[in-house]
């Protein structure tokens, strides 16, 4: 017998007149969820959250241990692995949650990870105690720990890494052997004498842990997710929208200039969603030839065209259960727009060269640097597809509109590049930081990252200095670099002088002759521009 074969109709046995109910051969109770929530609230208010968590965790542990013991001989399992997996299946049939295993490593180091959806504990906690700052599926963690501990004959501790009870999109459980967790403070709830000790030690220990976590948290307004920084009001607004839409499966359109961070924001949405443990697949629609785009997205059958030597799944199927980012959607050919619209409406794809359709479970995010409303008005983009994609639109502001983010982004990337390349650079000099603030960043975050990488690699000291920056950034004045910004006569002169100097390979005497000025005048101008002779 396999774990999937367990069926509620066969496991539940009861007399119509009441009195005795048996589940999987053991006597069981039917408990109202509201009453369970009231009991939970009573425990928290009477004993405190720490002691209440200990009680419910230990109860769940005993339940899981007893269930594993009973199931071992209750059914003719195909092998022991089916008995190991039956715990999650049975917990689901009991109505505690919807269990979806993510992966398991077999062998001497058991490890388990699962998505928990529709958790009755999270529902009860939210209804009777409100949003929590910590995970709240205490009984379920105890049950999983007790069940796996009995199966493997060693202490296995399961904890929640995400929880709906604290505002996450889904509950995520991770289980490892006790020794692999180290000194994780969450394990104290699994100790047999935890209830007594909780009244004396646990509160103090958790307070110390909270202080450490608080010290590690980013400052208010700054996100530390996926490389995103949000000190500016515009970016904080975009991140706030992204956090909220991550909790649902609606299609999102990300609009913004090239290099502004649309893909990073898409990954942020995926990481905060119930699909976070499933694939995130991104495709640049403008980078794939039109003749291959349909096969790339929807797949093809063997022999569908020259070179199709075998069946191949498309990106919609590759992203099954997860998220698909269609980048540069505004460059999608008109014929493909109609086909994509049908996939979004029907939630099914048809591979090139096949007649049958395949259902797909994918959340679609789209990104573009174009003004799609203008493209629709010009007849280059389908209006119905535009509205299908634009269920929720998030505008990612260009870097010139979020000046407060320039230095935090630069400092973050200095640390990343230094760690990757081994360069002993620790930060920016005040003069370099000032010049980074002066530049208009027409290439947005991508340009900033490239500038910082160049500066870190070329830096002579332990900090990036002005001389390490590219020439256009090094000589920038406030407002320079923004497309369409007016240029003063001094700016035009500076650009011309430096262009001539580059044209003669940096030879200052020849440059002065080309410009029709004396060498001393050229040296004075270059000094004003902050250009010095390179060191030999």
N, C-alpha and C positions, 0 to 999 in steps of 0.2 A: 504494500500500500504506500502511496505517496502522500506528502503533506497536502498537496492540492486536492486530493480526493476526499478530504474531510468535508462533510456536508452537514449543515445545520439541521436539516430535516431528519437526518439519521442519528445525529448526536443527541437531540433533545427528546426526552421521554417524559411524559406527564400524564396524570389522570385528569380527565375532564372535570371531575368533581373537586379537584384541587387537593392540597395537603402535601404531596410529595412531587418534586420535580427533579429529574436527573439529567445531568449534562455530561456526556462522555462516560457514562456509568457512575458518576459521582453525584451525590445530592447537591443541588444548587438552589440559589435564591434569586428572585427577581427584585431588584432594588430600583426605586424611582430615582432618576438623575437629579431632580430638584432636591430630594432628601439627601442625596449624596453631597450635593453642593452646600446644603445647609450644615451638614456634619463637618465638612471641610472648613467652612467659615468658623464654626464653633471651635474647632481644634486650633485654628490660627489665632483667633481672638483670645482663647483661654490659655493656651500654652505658648503662644508666640510662633512665628513662622518657622524658626529653626526646629523646635521640638515637634511641630506638626509635620514638617517634612520628614523628620526621622521616623515618626510613627507610621506614616503612610508608605514610606520607602520600605521599611522593615516588613510591613504587612504585605506589600507587593512581592517582596523577596520570598517570603514564606509561601505565598500563593504560587509563584513561579516554580519554586523547588518542588512543591507537592504535585503540581501539574506534570512536571517532567517525570517524576517518579511514577505517577499513575499511568501516563501515556506510554511509558517504555514497554509495558507488557499488555496494554489494552488493545493494541492493533498489530496486525502482522506487517510490519514495515519492510519495504524492499531492502533497505540498508539503514545503518545508523544515521546517515546524513539526513534522511527523510524524517527520522524522529527528531533530530536537532532542529530542522526547519519547521516542524509542526507547532512549535510554541507560538511563533508569531501568527500563524494561521488560526490557531485556536483562540488566541487573544482577540483577533478580529471577529471571529464567530461569536464571541461572548459580548460583543458590542462596545468594547473599550476604544477601538480605533480602527482605521483602515491601514493595513500593514503593507508596505511595498519594499521588499528587500532591494538594496542597492548593490551589494557585493559582499563576498565572504572569501577569506583566505583559509583554505583547509590546511590541516597538518598540525604540527606541534605548537604553533602560535595562533590560536583561534582569534579571529577578529570579525566583528559584525558591524554593519551599518545599514540603516533603514530609514525610509521616509514614513512618518506617522501622520496620517491625514484624519480629519474629523475626530480628533482626540476628545473623549468625553471629559477628561480631567481639565484640559485647556478651556473647554466650553463652560464647565462648572465654575472654574476659577474666575473667568472673565465675567460671568453672570453675577457671582456673589461677592467677589473681592476686587474686581476690576483688573486693569492691566498691571502685570508684575514686572519687576526689574530683573527677575531671575526665571529660568525655566520652571514649569509647574507640573509636568507629567511625572510626579514622584512615584506613584504606584506602578506605572508602566515601566519606568526605569528599574524599579525593584523587581518586578515580574521578570523582565528580560534578564536581569543579573542572576536571579535565582534559577531560572530555567537553564540558561547556558552554563551556570556554575555546576549544576547537577550533571548535565550532559557531558561536560569536559572533565569533571572530577577535579576542578581547581577553581580558585576565586576569579570570577569574571565580573567586571564592573561596567555597567552601561550608564551613560550620562547623555543628557541632551545638549547638543551644540547649537540648536535653534529651537524655538518654541513659539507657537501661536499665542500662548498665554502672556508673552512679553512683547508681542507685536510683530513677530516674524511671519512670513507667508506660510510656513509649514513647520512641522516639528521634525527634527533630524536627530536620530539616536546613533551614538557610536559606542561600541563595546570592545574592551581590550582586557587582557589578563591584568590582575591587580598590580603586579610589579611594574608593568609598563607605563602606568599612570604616574609613577613617581610620587611626589608630595602634593598632588592635586588636592586642594581643600574640599572638593565635592565628594571625595570618597569617604569622608568622615561619616556620612549618612548611612553607609553600609555596615559600619562596625556594630557588633552585637550589643556593646554597652554604650552605643551612641546617645541614647536618650538621657542617661545619667550625665554623661560628659557634656552633652549639649547645653545643659543648664550652667555649666561652669566655664568650659573652654571654647566651644564652637563659636559663640558670639564674638569673643575677642579675636579669634583667628580670622573669622569672616570680615570683621571690621578692618583688620590689617590688610587682608586681601583686597577689600574695596578701596582702601587708600592707595594701594599700589596700582590698581586698575585705573582709578581716577587720575593718578599722575601720568599714566600712559595715554590717556584719552587725548585726542587733538583738541585744540582750543575751540571755543564756540564759533561755529560758522565754517570750520575747516573740516572737510571730509577726508578720511584716510582710507578711501576705498578705491582700488583699481587705479591708483595714480592720480586721482582727481583731487583738486584743491579748490576750495570755495570760500575765500575771504570776502569776495565782492558780493554785493546784494544780487546782482544779475545771475551769478553762478549759483548762489544759495537757492534762488528761486527755481532754477533748472533742476538742481539736486532734490529739492523738496518734491517737485512734481515726479521725478524719477522714483523716489522712494515710495510714493503713494501708488503709482501705476504698477510697480513691481509686484504688488500684492494681488493683482488681478491679471487676467490673460488677454486684455485688450490689445489690439494692434496699435503701435506707437510710431509716429513719424518724427524723426529727429532732423531738424533743419539748422543749417549753420554753414559758415564758410569752410573751405578745405583746411584741414589741419587744426580745427578748433576743438576737437576732442569728442566727436560724435560716436565713434566706435567705443571709446573708453566709457562713455555714458551708457551705451547699449550693454556693455559688459556689466556695468553697475546695476542696471535693471535686471539682467539675468541672474546675477549673484544674489540679489535680494528677493528672488521669486521662488515659488514652489518647484521650479524646474532647475534650481541651482546645481543639483548633482547630475543633471543630464547634459548632453552636449550643447556647446555654444558654437555655431558655425557661421562664418561671415564670408560673403562673396561680393566682390566689386563688379557690379553689372557693367560698368564701362570698360573693364579690363578684359572681358571675355568676348571673343569674336561673335558676331550675331549668329553665324552658322552653327556655333557650338553651344550657345547659351541655353537652348531648350534642353539639350542633352545634359548639360551641367546641372541645371536646376531639377529636372524631372527624371533623368536617367534614360537609358536606352536598352533595347533588346539586342541580342546577338544578331548580326546581319542587317541591322536597321539601315546602315550606311557603310560606305567603304571604310575599313579600319575598325569597325565594331565587331571585334573577334569574340566578345563574351558579353553576357548580361552585366549591366552596371547600374547601381542605384544612384539616384541624383541626390542633391544636397538637401532637398525636402525630406527624403527618407533618412539621410545620414543624421539629420538633426532630430530624429524622432524622439518625442518626449521632452525635447529641449527648446532652444531658441535659434531662429535663423535670422541673421541680419542681412538685408538686401541693401548694400551700400551703393551710393550713386544711382538710386532708383530713377532719378530724373533723366538719365541717359538710356533708359530701357527702350529698345526699338518698339515701334507701334504694334507690330504683330505679336510680340511677346507680352505686351501690356494686356491684350485680350485674354491670352492663355493664363497669365498670372491672376487676373481677376477671377477667372473660373475656379482656379485652385483655392483662392482665398474664400470664395463663396461656398464651394462644395466640400472643402477640406479633403480632397482626394487628388491624386496625380495619375497621369497615364504616361508611362515610359514611351519614348520614341520607338515606333515599330511594334507596339503592343496594342491589343484591343481592350484588355481588361484594365480596370482602375484599381488603385491601391489607396486605402485610407491613410491619412497622415495626421499625427497629433503634434503640431508644431506651433509655437508662438512666433509670429512674424513681427520683426522690427524693421523699419525702413529708414534710410538716411539719404540726404541730398544737400548739395550746396546751391541748387537752383531754386528759384522762386516758382514752385509748382503751380500756384494760382495763375501766374503770368503765362506759364507753359500751357495750362489748360485754355486760357483765353486766346492764345496763339494757335491752338489746335494741335500742339505737339504732344500733349499728354491727355489721356482719357479722363474725363471728368468723374465717371463712376469709379474708376480705380483710385483717383485722388481722394474721394470721400471714403472709400473703403480703407485706405491706408491711414487717413487722417482722423481716426477715431479719437486719438489724443495726440496733440502736437506739442513737442518740446523744442524750444529754440535754444540752441547752444550759442551763447554770445561770443563774438570774436575777442581776442586777447586785448585789443586796443580799448574795448569797452569794460574791461575788468582789470584795471591797472593794479588793484590791490593783490591780484593773484600772481603778478609777474615774479616778484622776489621769492615767495614761497615755492613756486614751481621751479625756479632756477636753483634754489638751495636743495630741493629734493633731488633734482637731476644731477647736481654736482656730486651728491653722496652716492647715487646709483652708478654713475659713470666711474667714479673713483674706485668703488668696490669692484666693478666689473673689470677695469683695466689695471688695477693695482697702482694707479697714480696716487702719490701722497698729498692730494689736494683736499682741504677740509672746508673751504668756503669761498666767499667773495670779499674782495677789498671794498671799502666804502665807495671809492671812485668807480669801480666796476659795477657795483650795484646801482649807482646813480646813472651810469650810461645805459644799463639795461632798462631802467625806467624811462629814459628819454626816447628810446627807439619805438616806432609805431607797430612793429611786428605784423607786417602784411601777410606773413606765412603762418601766423598764429602759434599755437603751442608746438606744432611740429618744427617750426623754424627755431623757436626758443630751445628746444631739445638739441637740435643740431648745432646751434651756436655754443651751447654749454659743453657739449661733447668735444667740439673743437678746442674750446678754451681750456678745458681740463687736460686734454692730451698735450697741448702746447705750453701749459703754465710752467714757469721756471721756479716759482716758489710754492709754498704750501697753500696759497690762496690765489684764485683767479684775479688777475689785475687787468686794467684797461688795455694794456699792450697785447694781452692774450685774446682779445675780442676781434671779430672781423672788422675790417676797415669801416664799413658803412655804419656799424653799431658804435665803433670807437669814436667817431666824429659826430654822432647824431646830436641834434638839438631838440628841445621839446617840440613835439608835434610831427617830427620827421618820421617817415616810414609809412604813414597812413595814406592809402590811395586817395588822390585828389587833394591832398593837403597843399596849400599855397607855398611856393618856394621864394625865399627872399633873394636879392641880388647876391648877398654874401654866400648863400647856399649854392647858387649856380656857379659862382666863381670857385668855391671850394671843390665842387664836383669836377669842374673842368681841369683845375690844377692837378688833382689826384689822378684823373684819367690820363693826362699827358704823362705824368710820372710813371704810371703803370705801363704806358705804351713804349717807354724807352728803357724798360727793365729796371727802374729804380735809380738810374744814373741822374743825379741831381744837376750836374753841369749841363748835360744834354737837354734836360727838361727846362732849365732856365733859358737856354738858347731857343728852344722851340716856343716858349711862351713870350719871348722878347723882353725878359726882365733879367736883372742881375742875380747872381747866385746868392748874394746876401739877402736880397728881397725874398727869394724863394725859401731860403732857410728860415727867415722870420715867419713867413706864412705857414710853413709846415709845423713850426713850433706852436703857432696859434691853434692849428688844427689838432695838436696832440700827436703828430707823427714824428717819431724819432728813428734814428738809424738802427737797423737790426744789429744785435750783438753778434760778433763772430765767435 
